[in-house]
Amino acid sequence: MLDHGFAPHISMAEIVKTLRPGGIAKLIHFENEAEAENYRGFHQWNITKKTDTAIRCWNKSCSETVEFGEFETYAKVDSAPFDRGGRFGVMNMITATVRKL
């Protein structure tokens, strides 16, 4: 999970950069997982849909945006409710589908 890494916005950009023309990456994350986990353990980043083509990665000290259109791609970012059950209940699932042109 990219939100467990040191800099998920950089990881997302690098994944998209390495795609061949016609290649597809699908990135799936729960929205604001660090907030839900109270920043415990690996949960240090929140991921949110910013626009239909951008994701915002943020935490208590910084905020970065990945605009997939900057990488010569077709991108679609969606947000939809997903029932995780247990103590989490319903959280939004962020899905970014990116295709290199």
C-alpha distances in whole Angstrom, upper triangle without the diagonal:
4,6,6,7,11,12,9,12,13,10,11,15,14,13,16,18,18,19,22,24,24,20,17,14,12,9,8,8,10,12,13,11,12,16,16,15,17,15,15,13,10,10,12,11,12,11,14,16,19,21,21,20,18,15,15,13,15,16,19,20,19,18,17,17,16,19,18,22,23,22,24,22,22,20,19,17,18,17,18,19,17,19,16,19,20,20,18,20,19,16,16,13,13,13,14,16,17,20,21,25
4,5,5,9,8,5,8,10,7,8,11,12,11,13,16,16,17,21,23,23,19,17,13,12,9,9,8,11,12,13,11,12,16,16,15,17,15,16,14,10,10,11,9,10,10,13,15,17,19,20,18,15,12,13,10,12,14,17,18,16,15,14,14,13,16,16,20,20,19,22,20,21,18,18,16,17,17,19,20,19,21,19,22,23,22,20,22,21,18,16,14,12,13,13,15,15,18,20,23
4,5,8,8,6,9,11,9,10,13,14,14,16,18,19,20,24,26,26,22,20,16,14,11,10,8,9,10,9,8,8,12,13,12,14,11,13,12,8,7,7,5,7,7,11,14,16,19,20,18,15,12,11,8,10,10,14,15,14,13,13,13,13,17,17,21,21,21,24,22,22,19,19,16,17,16,18,18,18,19,17,20,21,20,17,20,19,15,15,13,12,13,14,17,18,21,22,26
4,7,9,8,11,13,11,12,16,16,16,18,20,21,22,26,28,28,24,22,18,17,13,13,11,12,13,12,10,9,13,14,12,14,11,11,9,5,6,7,7,10,11,15,17,20,22,23,22,19,16,15,11,12,12,15,16,15,15,15,17,17,20,20,24,24,23,27,25,26,23,23,20,21,20,21,21,20,21,18,21,21,20,18,21,21,18,17,16,15,16,17,20,21,24,25,29
4,6,6,9,10,8,11,13,13,14,16,18,18,20,24,26,27,23,21,18,17,14,14,13,14,15,14,13,12,16,17,15,16,13,13,11,8,9,8,8,11,12,16,18,20,23,24,22,19,16,15,11,12,12,15,15,14,15,14,16,15,19,19,23,22,21,25,24,25,22,23,20,22,21,23,24,23,24,22,25,25,24,22,24,24,21,20,18,17,18,18,20,20,23,24,27
4,6,9,9,9,12,14,13,15,18,18,19,22,25,28,28,25,24,20,20,17,17,16,17,17,16,15,13,17,18,17,17,13,14,12,9,10,8,9,12,13,17,20,20,23,25,23,19,16,15,11,12,11,14,13,12,13,13,15,15,19,20,23,22,22,25,25,26,24,24,22,24,23,26,26,26,27,25,28,28,26,24,27,26,23,22,21,19,20,20,22,22,25,25,28
4,6,6,6,9,10,11,13,15,16,17,19,23,25,26,23,21,18,18,15,16,14,16,16,15,15,14,17,19,18,18,15,16,15,12,12,10,8,11,11,15,17,17,20,22,19,16,13,12,9,10,11,13,12,11,11,9,11,11,15,16,20,18,18,22,21,23,21,22,19,21,21,24,25,25,27,25,28,29,27,24,27,26,22,21,20,17,18,17,20,19,22,22,25
4,5,5,6,9,10,10,12,14,15,17,21,23,23,20,18,15,14,11,12,11,13,13,13,13,13,16,17,17,18,15,17,16,12,12,10,8,9,9,12,14,15,17,19,16,13,10,10,7,9,11,14,14,12,11,9,10,9,13,14,17,17,16,20,19,20,17,18,16,18,18,21,22,22,24,22,26,26,25,22,25,23,20,18,16,14,14,13,16,16,19,19,23
4,5,5,6,9,10,11,12,15,16,20,21,22,19,18,14,14,12,13,13,15,14,14,15,15,17,19,20,20,18,20,19,16,15,13,10,11,9,11,13,13,15,16,14,11,8,8,6,9,12,15,14,11,9,7,7,6,10,11,14,13,13,17,16,18,15,16,14,17,18,21,23,23,26,24,28,29,28,25,26,25,21,19,17,14,14,13,15,14,17,18,21
4,5,5,6,9,10,10,12,15,18,20,21,19,18,15,16,13,16,15,18,18,18,18,18,20,23,22,23,20,22,20,17,17,15,13,14,13,15,16,16,18,19,16,13,12,12,10,12,14,17,16,13,12,9,10,8,11,12,15,13,13,17,17,19,17,19,17,20,21,24,26,26,29,27,31,32,31,28,30,28,24,22,20,17,17,15,17,15,18,17,20
4,5,5,6,9,10,11,13,17,19,20,17,15,12,13,11,13,13,17,17,17,17,17,20,22,21,23,20,21,19,16,16,15,13,14,13,15,16,17,19,19,17,14,12,13,11,14,16,19,18,16,15,12,12,10,13,12,16,15,14,17,16,18,16,18,17,19,20,23,25,24,27,25,29,30,29,26,28,27,23,21,19,16,15,14,15,14,16,16,20
4,5,5,6,9,10,11,15,17,17,14,13,9,10,8,11,12,15,15,16,17,18,20,22,22,23,21,22,21,17,17,16,13,14,11,13,14,15,16,16,13,11,9,11,10,13,16,20,19,16,14,11,10,7,10,9,13,12,11,14,13,15,13,14,13,16,17,20,22,22,25,24,28,29,29,25,27,25,21,19,16,13,12,10,12,10,13,13,17
4,5,5,6,9,10,14,15,16,14,13,11,13,11,14,15,18,18,19,20,21,23,25,25,26,23,25,24,20,20,19,16,16,14,15,15,15,16,16,13,11,11,12,12,15,18,21,20,17,15,11,10,7,9,8,11,9,8,12,11,14,13,15,14,18,19,23,25,25,28,28,31,33,32,29,30,28,25,22,20,16,15,12,13,11,13,12,15
4,5,5,6,9,12,15,16,14,13,11,13,13,16,17,20,21,22,22,22,25,27,26,28,25,26,24,21,21,20,17,19,17,19,19,19,20,20,16,15,14,16,15,18,20,23,22,19,18,14,14,11,12,11,14,12,10,13,13,16,15,18,17,20,22,25,28,27,30,29,33,34,34,31,32,30,27,25,22,19,17,14,15,12,14,13,16
4,6,5,7,11,13,14,11,10,8,10,10,13,15,19,20,21,21,22,25,26,26,28,25,26,24,20,21,20,18,19,16,18,18,19,19,19,15,15,14,16,15,19,21,25,24,21,19,16,15,12,13,11,14,13,11,13,12,14,13,16,16,18,20,23,25,25,28,27,30,32,32,29,30,28,25,23,20,17,15,12,12,10,11,11,14
4,5,5,9,10,11,9,8,7,10,10,14,16,20,20,22,22,24,26,27,28,29,27,28,27,23,23,22,19,20,17,18,17,17,17,16,13,13,13,16,16,19,22,26,25,22,20,16,14,10,11,8,10,10,7,9,8,11,10,13,14,17,20,23,25,25,29,28,32,34,34,30,31,29,26,23,20,17,14,11,10,7,8,7,11
4,6,8,10,12,10,11,10,14,14,18,20,23,24,25,25,26,29,30,30,32,29,31,29,25,25,24,22,22,20,21,20,20,20,19,15,15,16,18,18,21,24,27,26,23,21,17,16,12,12,10,11,10,7,9,10,13,13,16,17,21,23,26,29,29,32,32,35,37,37,34,35,33,29,27,24,20,18,15,14,11,11,8,11
4,6,10,11,9,10,10,13,14,18,20,24,25,26,26,27,30,31,31,33,30,31,29,25,26,25,23,24,21,23,22,23,23,22,18,18,18,20,20,23,26,30,28,25,24,20,19,15,16,13,15,14,10,12,12,15,15,18,19,22,25,27,30,30,33,32,35,37,37,34,36,33,30,28,24,22,19,16,15,12,11,9,12
4,6,8,5,7,8,11,13,17,20,23,25,27,27,28,31,32,32,34,31,33,31,27,27,27,24,24,22,23,22,22,22,20,17,17,18,21,21,25,27,31,30,27,25,21,19,16,16,12,14,14,10,11,10,12,13,16,17,21,23,26,29,28,31,31,35,37,37,34,35,33,29,27,23,20,18,14,12,9,8,6,9
4,6,5,8,10,14,17,20,23,27,28,30,30,32,35,35,36,38,35,36,34,31,31,31,28,28,25,26,25,25,24,22,19,20,21,24,25,28,31,35,34,31,28,25,23,19,18,15,15,15,12,11,11,13,15,18,20,23,26,28,31,31,34,34,38,40,40,37,38,36,33,30,26,24,20,17,15,12,9,7,8
4,5,9,12,15,18,21,24,28,29,31,32,34,36,37,37,39,37,38,37,33,33,33,30,29,26,27,25,25,23,21,18,20,22,25,26,29,33,36,35,32,29,26,23,19,18,14,14,15,11,9,9,11,13,17,19,22,26,28,31,32,35,35,39,41,42,38,39,36,33,30,27,24,21,17,14,11,8,5,5
4,7,10,13,16,20,23,26,28,30,31,33,35,36,36,39,37,38,37,33,32,32,30,29,26,26,24,24,23,20,17,19,21,25,26,29,33,36,36,33,30,26,24,20,18,15,15,16,13,11,9,10,12,15,18,20,24,26,29,29,32,33,36,39,40,37,37,34,31,28,25,22,19,16,12,10,6,5,6
4,7,10,13,17,20,24,25,28,28,30,32,33,33,36,34,35,33,29,29,29,27,26,23,24,22,23,22,19,17,18,19,23,23,27,30,34,33,30,28,24,22,18,17,14,15,16,12,12,10,11,12,14,17,19,22,24,27,27,30,30,34,36,37,34,34,32,29,26,23,20,17,14,11,8,6,6,8
4,7,10,13,17,20,22,24,25,27,29,29,30,33,31,32,30,27,26,27,24,23,20,20,19,20,19,17,14,16,17,20,21,25,27,31,31,28,26,22,20,16,16,12,14,16,13,12,9,9,10,11,13,16,19,21,23,23,26,26,30,33,33,30,30,28,25,22,19,16,13,10,7,6,4,7,10
4,6,10,13,17,18,21,21,23,26,26,26,29,27,28,27,23,23,23,20,20,17,17,16,18,18,16,13,14,14,17,17,21,24,28,28,25,23,20,17,14,14,11,14,15,13,13,11,11,10,11,12,14,17,19,21,21,24,24,27,30,30,27,28,25,22,20,16,14,10,8,6,5,7,9,12
4,7,10,14,15,18,18,21,23,23,24,26,25,26,25,22,21,21,19,18,14,15,14,17,16,14,13,13,13,16,16,20,22,26,27,24,22,19,17,14,15,12,15,17,15,16,13,12,10,10,10,11,13,15,18,17,20,20,24,26,27,24,24,21,19,16,13,10,7,6,5,6,9,12,15
4,7,10,12,15,15,17,19,19,20,23,21,22,21,18,17,18,15,14,11,12,12,14,15,14,12,12,10,13,13,16,19,23,23,21,19,16,15,12,14,12,15,17,15,17,14,14,11,11,9,10,12,14,16,15,18,18,22,24,24,21,22,19,16,14,10,8,6,5,7,8,12,14,17
4,7,9,12,12,15,17,17,18,20,19,20,20,17,15,17,14,13,10,11,11,15,15,14,14,13,11,13,13,16,18,22,23,21,19,17,16,14,16,15,18,20,19,21,17,17,13,12,10,10,10,11,13,12,15,14,18,20,20,17,18,16,13,11,7,6,5,7,9,11,15,18,21
4,6,9,8,11,13,13,14,17,16,17,17,14,12,13,11,9,7,9,10,14,15,15,15,14,11,12,11,13,15,18,20,19,17,16,15,14,16,16,19,21,21,23,20,19,16,14,11,11,10,11,12,11,13,12,16,18,18,14,15,14,10,9,6,5,7,9,12,14,18,20,24
4,6,6,10,11,10,11,14,14,15,16,14,11,13,11,8,7,8,10,14,16,16,17,15,12,13,12,13,14,17,20,19,17,17,16,16,19,19,22,24,24,26,23,22,18,16,13,11,9,10,9,9,11,10,13,15,14,11,12,10,7,6,5,6,9,12,15,18,21,24,27
4,6,9,9,9,11,13,13,16,17,15,12,12,10,6,5,5,8,11,14,15,16,14,10,10,10,11,12,15,18,16,14,15,14,15,17,18,21,23,23,25,23,22,18,16,12,11,8,10,10,10,12,12,15,17,15,12,13,11,7,5,6,6,10,12,16,18,22,24,27
4,6,5,6,9,10,10,13,15,13,9,10,7,4,5,7,10,12,16,17,18,15,12,10,9,9,9,12,14,14,12,14,14,16,18,20,23,24,25,27,25,25,21,19,15,14,12,13,13,13,15,14,16,17,15,12,14,12,9,9,10,10,13,15,19,21,25,27,30
4,5,5,6,8,8,10,11,10,7,8,7,5,7,10,13,16,19,20,20,18,14,13,11,11,10,13,16,16,15,16,17,18,20,21,25,26,26,29,27,26,23,21,17,16,14,15,14,13,14,12,14,15,13,10,13,12,9,10,10,11,14,16,20,22,26,28,31
4,5,5,6,5,7,9,8,5,5,5,5,9,11,15,17,20,22,22,19,15,13,11,9,8,10,13,13,13,15,17,18,21,23,26,27,27,30,28,28,25,23,20,19,17,18,17,17,17,15,17,17,15,12,15,15,12,13,14,14,17,19,22,24,28,30,33
4,5,5,6,9,12,12,8,8,8,7,10,12,15,17,20,23,23,20,16,14,12,10,8,9,13,14,14,16,18,20,23,24,28,28,29,32,30,30,26,24,21,20,17,18,17,17,17,15,17,16,14,11,14,14,12,13,14,15,18,20,24,26,30,32,35
4,6,8,9,12,12,9,10,11,9,12,13,16,19,22,24,24,22,18,16,15,13,12,13,17,18,17,19,20,22,25,26,29,30,31,33,31,31,27,25,21,20,17,17,15,14,14,12,13,13,10,8,11,11,9,11,13,15,18,21,24,26,30,33,36
4,5,6,9,9,6,9,10,10,13,15,19,21,24,26,26,24,20,18,16,14,12,13,16,18,18,20,22,23,26,27,31,31,32,35,33,32,29,27,23,22,19,20,18,17,16,13,15,13,11,9,13,14,12,14,15,17,20,22,26,28,31,33,37
4,6,9,11,8,9,10,11,14,16,20,22,25,27,28,25,21,18,16,14,11,11,14,16,17,20,22,24,27,28,32,32,33,36,34,34,30,29,25,24,21,22,20,20,19,17,18,16,13,12,16,17,15,17,18,19,22,24,28,30,33,35,39
4,7,8,5,5,8,9,13,16,19,21,25,27,27,23,19,17,14,12,9,9,12,14,15,17,20,22,25,27,30,30,31,34,32,32,29,28,24,24,22,23,22,21,21,18,20,19,16,15,18,19,16,18,18,19,22,23,27,28,32,33,37
4,6,6,7,10,12,16,19,22,24,28,29,29,26,22,20,17,15,12,13,15,17,19,21,23,24,28,29,32,33,33,36,34,35,31,30,27,26,24,25,23,22,21,18,19,18,15,15,18,20,18,20,20,21,23,25,28,30,33,35,38
4,5,7,11,13,16,20,23,25,29,30,29,26,23,21,17,16,14,15,16,18,19,21,23,24,28,28,32,32,32,35,34,34,31,30,27,27,25,26,24,23,23,19,21,19,17,17,20,22,19,21,21,21,23,25,28,29,32,34,37
4,6,8,11,14,17,21,23,26,27,26,23,20,18,15,14,12,14,16,16,17,18,20,21,24,25,29,29,28,31,30,31,27,27,24,24,23,24,23,21,22,19,21,20,18,17,20,21,18,19,18,19,20,22,24,25,29,30,34
4,6,8,11,14,18,20,23,25,24,21,17,16,12,11,10,12,14,15,15,16,18,19,23,24,27,27,27,31,29,29,26,25,22,22,20,21,20,19,19,16,19,18,16,14,18,18,15,16,16,16,18,20,23,24,28,29,33
4,7,10,14,17,19,22,24,23,20,16,14,10,9,6,9,10,11,12,14,16,17,21,22,26,26,26,29,28,29,25,25,22,22,20,22,22,21,22,19,22,21,19,17,20,20,17,18,17,17,19,20,23,24,28,29,32
4,7,10,13,15,18,20,19,16,12,10,7,6,5,9,10,10,9,11,13,14,17,19,22,22,23,26,25,25,22,21,18,18,17,19,19,19,21,19,21,21,19,17,20,19,15,15,15,14,16,17,20,21,25,26,29
4,7,10,12,15,17,17,14,10,8,6,5,6,9,11,11,9,10,12,13,16,18,21,22,22,25,24,24,20,19,15,16,14,16,16,16,18,17,20,20,18,15,17,16,13,12,12,11,14,15,18,20,24,25,28
4,7,9,12,14,14,11,7,6,5,7,9,12,14,12,10,10,10,10,13,14,18,19,19,22,20,20,16,15,12,12,11,13,14,15,17,17,20,21,20,16,18,16,12,10,10,8,10,11,15,16,20,22,25
4,6,9,11,12,9,6,5,7,8,11,14,16,14,11,11,9,11,12,14,17,18,19,22,20,19,15,13,10,10,8,11,13,14,17,17,20,22,20,17,18,15,12,9,9,7,10,11,14,16,20,22,24
4,6,7,8,6,5,6,9,11,14,17,19,16,13,12,10,10,11,12,14,16,18,19,17,16,12,10,7,7,7,10,13,15,18,19,22,24,23,19,20,17,13,10,10,7,9,9,12,14,18,20,22
4,7,8,5,5,6,9,11,15,17,18,15,11,11,8,9,9,11,13,15,17,19,17,16,13,11,8,10,10,14,16,18,22,22,26,27,26,22,23,20,16,13,13,10,12,11,14,15,18,20,22
4,5,5,7,9,13,15,18,21,22,19,15,13,10,10,9,10,11,13,16,17,15,13,10,9,7,9,10,14,17,19,23,24,27,30,29,25,25,21,18,15,15,11,12,11,13,14,17,18,20
4,6,8,11,15,18,21,24,25,22,18,16,12,11,9,10,10,13,15,15,13,11,8,6,5,7,9,13,16,19,22,24,27,30,29,26,25,22,19,15,14,11,10,9,10,11,14,16,17
4,7,10,14,17,20,24,24,20,17,14,10,9,6,6,7,10,11,12,10,8,5,5,5,9,12,15,19,21,24,25,29,31,31,27,27,24,21,17,15,12,11,8,9,9,12,13,14
4,7,10,13,17,20,20,17,13,10,7,5,4,6,8,10,12,13,12,11,8,8,7,10,12,15,18,20,24,24,28,30,29,25,26,23,19,16,15,11,11,8,11,10,14,15,17
4,7,10,13,17,17,14,11,9,6,5,7,8,11,12,14,16,14,14,11,10,7,10,11,14,17,18,21,21,25,27,26,22,23,20,17,13,12,9,9,8,11,12,15,17,19
4,6,10,13,14,10,7,6,4,6,9,11,14,14,16,19,18,18,14,14,11,13,12,16,18,19,22,22,25,26,25,21,23,20,17,14,14,11,12,12,15,15,19,20,23
4,7,11,11,8,6,5,6,8,11,13,16,16,17,21,19,20,17,16,13,15,14,17,19,20,22,21,24,25,24,20,22,20,17,15,14,12,13,13,16,17,20,21,24
4,7,8,6,4,6,8,11,14,17,20,19,21,24,23,23,20,20,17,18,17,19,20,21,23,22,25,25,23,20,22,21,17,16,16,14,17,16,20,21,24,25,28
4,6,6,7,9,12,15,18,20,23,23,24,28,27,27,24,23,20,21,19,21,22,22,23,22,24,24,22,19,22,21,18,17,18,16,19,20,23,24,27,28,31
4,6,8,12,15,18,21,24,26,26,27,31,30,31,27,27,23,24,22,24,24,25,26,24,26,26,23,21,24,23,20,20,21,20,23,23,27,27,31,32,35
4,7,11,14,17,20,23,26,25,26,30,29,30,27,27,24,25,24,27,27,28,29,27,30,29,26,24,27,26,23,23,23,22,24,24,27,28,31,31,34
4,7,10,13,16,19,22,21,23,26,26,27,24,24,21,23,22,25,26,27,28,27,30,30,27,25,27,26,23,21,22,20,22,21,25,24,28,28,31
4,7,10,13,16,19,18,20,23,23,23,21,21,18,19,19,22,23,24,27,26,29,29,27,24,26,24,21,19,19,17,19,18,21,21,25,25,28
4,7,10,13,15,14,16,19,19,20,18,18,16,18,18,22,23,25,27,26,30,30,29,25,27,25,22,19,19,16,17,16,19,18,21,22,24
4,6,9,12,11,13,16,16,17,14,15,13,15,16,20,22,23,26,26,29,31,29,26,27,25,21,18,18,14,15,13,16,15,18,19,21
4,6,9,9,10,13,12,14,11,12,11,14,16,19,22,23,26,26,29,31,30,26,28,25,21,19,17,13,13,11,13,12,15,15,17
4,5,6,8,10,10,11,9,11,10,14,16,20,23,24,28,28,31,33,32,29,29,27,23,20,18,15,14,11,12,11,13,13,15
4,5,6,8,7,8,6,9,9,13,16,19,23,24,27,28,31,33,33,29,30,27,24,20,18,14,13,9,10,7,9,10,12
4,5,6,6,7,7,10,11,15,18,21,25,26,30,31,34,37,36,32,33,30,26,23,21,17,15,12,12,9,10,10,10
4,6,7,10,10,13,14,18,21,24,28,29,33,33,36,39,38,34,35,32,29,25,23,19,18,14,14,12,12,11,12
4,6,9,10,13,15,19,21,25,28,29,33,32,36,38,38,34,35,32,29,26,23,20,18,14,13,10,10,8,9
4,7,9,13,15,19,22,26,29,30,34,34,38,40,40,36,37,34,31,27,25,21,19,15,13,10,9,6,6
4,6,10,12,16,19,22,26,27,31,31,35,37,37,34,34,31,28,24,22,18,15,12,10,6,5,4,5
4,7,10,13,17,20,24,25,29,29,33,36,36,32,32,29,26,22,20,17,14,10,8,6,5,6,7
4,7,10,14,16,20,21,25,26,30,32,32,29,29,25,22,19,16,13,10,7,6,4,6,9,10
4,6,10,13,17,18,22,23,27,30,30,26,26,22,19,16,14,11,8,6,5,7,9,12,14
4,7,10,14,15,19,20,24,27,26,23,22,19,16,12,10,7,6,4,6,8,12,15,17
4,7,10,12,16,18,21,24,24,20,19,16,13,10,8,6,5,6,9,11,15,18,20
4,7,9,13,15,18,21,20,17,16,12,10,6,6,5,6,9,12,15,18,21,23
4,6,10,12,15,18,19,15,14,10,8,5,5,7,8,12,14,17,20,24,26
4,7,9,12,15,15,12,10,6,6,4,6,9,11,15,17,21,24,27,30
4,6,9,12,13,10,8,5,5,6,6,10,12,15,17,21,24,28,30
4,5,9,11,8,6,4,6,8,9,13,15,19,21,25,28,31,34
4,7,8,6,5,6,7,10,10,14,16,19,22,25,28,31,34
4,6,6,4,7,9,13,13,17,19,23,25,29,32,35,38
4,5,6,9,11,15,16,20,22,26,28,31,35,38,41
4,6,9,11,15,16,19,22,26,29,32,35,38,41
4,6,7,11,12,16,19,22,25,28,32,34,37
4,7,10,12,16,19,22,25,28,32,35,38
4,7,9,13,16,19,22,25,29,32,35
4,6,10,13,16,19,22,26,29,32
4,6,10,13,16,19,23,26,28
4,6,10,13,16,20,23,25
4,7,10,13,17,20,22
4,6,10,13,16,19
4,6,10,13,16
4,7,10,13
4,7,9
4,6
4
